[in-house]
Amino acid sequence: MAEALKGLAGSVGIVTGAAKGIGEGVARTLHALGVKLALADIDEAGLQALAADLGGDVMTARLDVTDGAAVEAFVADAETRLGPVDRLAHVVGIQKFGSIAEMPEADFDAMFSVNVKGAFLTVQAVAKRMIPRGRGSIVAIASTAARTPRVRQGGYCASKAAVAQLMCVAGLELAPYDIRVNCVSPGVTETGMVQRLMATMANTDVVTRGDLDTFRVGVPLGRLARSEEIADVVAFLLSDQASYLTMQDVVVDGGGALGA
């Protein structure tokens, strides 16, 4: 990552899902690049620990992204305390496993509520403030699961595909206001979510080496991604150096989707 990316230093950014995993990586990267941050997560203790480690120019809030009133209040508070929000990194997401034939309805609903509705509510709250100012950049975390089917991940794959398409439409609608909207789709990354996935596997080598029985392709680079590697791409897309990029879904997966 370059020492500076155009337009980030001194800007105000929101990171959801910031307490751990990719969200934490994004928060650390943006803070190092001079962004004043409003960090949100349901893990309040994790947020406070991160904020204490980062130091100044950070506010935190426990946030359920499925609660529209709470999302609206959080964004309003961020603008009051830090200034106009220029950047949004929407990272929060959940994953539950189960075959289509056996997955509980509640698990399916939970993934669409958090992953899709949460993205809709957060982007809506930020976008309506960016529109009058005629500027802004939004990045949402999708997944290679949106384009590559995974056994026992039907609900997750479908929800992430919905996120990617939702962001594409948002990018189309917001482009006349010079607001860019993009996605980053990570492959397997060293996060708690992937650790939970690997806990369901008899042989975790299949994550990077592949498994014909479950239609899983391996990772050509031979390892999991680090959260900071995903964060670097998010930071670039949020910055003014990506000023002509919108409606894109950038895959960061070590080749795991074979370019699909």
Buried (B, 14 or more C-beta within 10 A) or exposed (E): BEEEBEBBEEBBBBBBBBBBBBBBBBBBBBBBBEBBBBBBBBBBEBBBBBBEEBEEBBBBBBBBBBBBEBBBBBBEEBBEEBEBBBBBBBBBBBBBBBEEEEBEEEBBEBBBBBBBBBBBBBBBBBBEBBBEEEBBBBBBBBBBBBBBEBBBBBBBBBBBBBBBBBBBEBBEEBEEBBBBBBBBBBBBBBBEBBEEBBEEEEEBEBBBEBBEEEEBBBBEEEEBBBBBBBBBBBBBBBBBBBEEBBBBBBBBBBBBBEEE
